[in-house]
Amino acid sequence: MSVKRVCFNCGSSSFVSDRSLGGKIVCSKCGSSSFKNKSSSFLKSKKFVFLAIAIAIFIIVI
């Protein structure tokens, strides 16, 4: 299983190895070398918030 990475500047997930920089990984769209791991915990917490709101609305209606 590979780690999903995204560019910190443009959000792209396509990277290339730049030979002029000694094989350093850079973004193929903007050329930045700063990236972060794509986190799915934000999506899980977002789903949790929507679920909590839906339950609260359901309780208020009843």
N, C-alpha and C positions, 0 to 999 in steps of 0.2 A: 504494500500500500504506500503510495507516494504522498508526500506532504504537499498540500495545495498552497501555493504562494501567489501573492498579488503585488504589483508595483505600488509603492507608497505614494508616488506622485500621480500616476494616471489610472491606476486600478486594473491595468492589463495583467493577464496571466500568461503571456508569452515571453519567454526569456531566451537569450542566446549567450554563448560563451564567447567573449571578446578576446581574440588572440593577441591584440596589441596591448591589452592590460594583463597579460599572463594567464589568460583563461578565466578571468573574473566574470561572474554571471551579471549580465546587464539586461534591462528591459529592451525588447526589440522595437517598441513604439517610441519611447521618449529617451532611451539611453541612460536612464538612472540606474544606479547600482544599489539603491535602497529598496528593500522589499519587506513584506511582513507575511506571516502565516495567515491564511484565510481561516477565520474562526466561524464555526457553526453555532457557537454558544449564543451569539447575538440573535440568531434566528430562533433558537429554542426559547430564549427569554421573551422574544417578541410574541411568539405563539402563546406562551404562558400568560402574558399580559392580556392578549385578546380573549383567551379562555376565561380569565378572571373577570373581565368586563362583561362577557356574555353571561356568566353565572350570576353576576350582580344584577344585570338587567332582568334576567329570568326570575330572580327572587323578588325584585321590586314589582314586576308585573303580577306575580301571584300574590 
